[in-house]
């Protein structure tokens, strides 16, 4: 619960990025780009975890296949 009440790094980045932007349309674009970047980062982290699991599964299956 404490995390929800405290602004995170993404909020700080958005505030910093918007400081020099005065046009509302440009602000919307900046926020959209930050959201897309955050989503891509999340997807990349998820992909890395899935890749690690697949490698473990491959090693396990390889060990089973080579078992006498």
N, C-alpha and C positions, 0 to 999 in steps of 0.2 A: 504494500500500500504506500509506503514511503516513496517508492520510485515514481508512482503516478503523480504525486504532488510536487516533486522536484523536477524542474526542466532538465532534459537530457542534452547530450552534445548536439543532437540534430536540431533542437530548438535554438541552441546558441549559434550554430552554423547558419541557420535561416535568418536569425536576427542580424548577424554580421553581414550576410550577403545582401540583405535588404536595406542596410544603412545608407548606401549610396544610390539607391534606386528610388526615383520619385514617381515614375509613371506606373499607374496601377496595372496596366497590361504587362509591363516588364516585370513587375513584382509577381504577377501570376505565373509568368514563364519561369522565373527564378525558383519559385516554390515548386512548380511542376518538375523542373530539372532536378532539384534536390530530392524530391520524392522518388523519381525514377532512379537516381543514383543509389538511394538507400535500398530500394527494392532489388536492384541488380546486385548490390553487395550481399543482401540477404540470400538471394538465389545462388550466388557464387559460394557462400559458406555452406549452404544446404547441399550443393553439388559436391563439394569437397567431402562432406560427411558421407554422402551416398557412395562416392568413389572409394573411400576408405573401406566402407562395408563390403562393397563388391570385391575389392582386392582380398579382404579377409575370407569371403565366401569362396572365391576362386582358389585360394590356398587350401582351404578346408576340403573342397571338392577334389583338388589335385592330390591331396594326401589320401583321401578315400580311394581314389582311382588307382593309386600306386600301392595300396595296401595289399600285402600278399594273402 
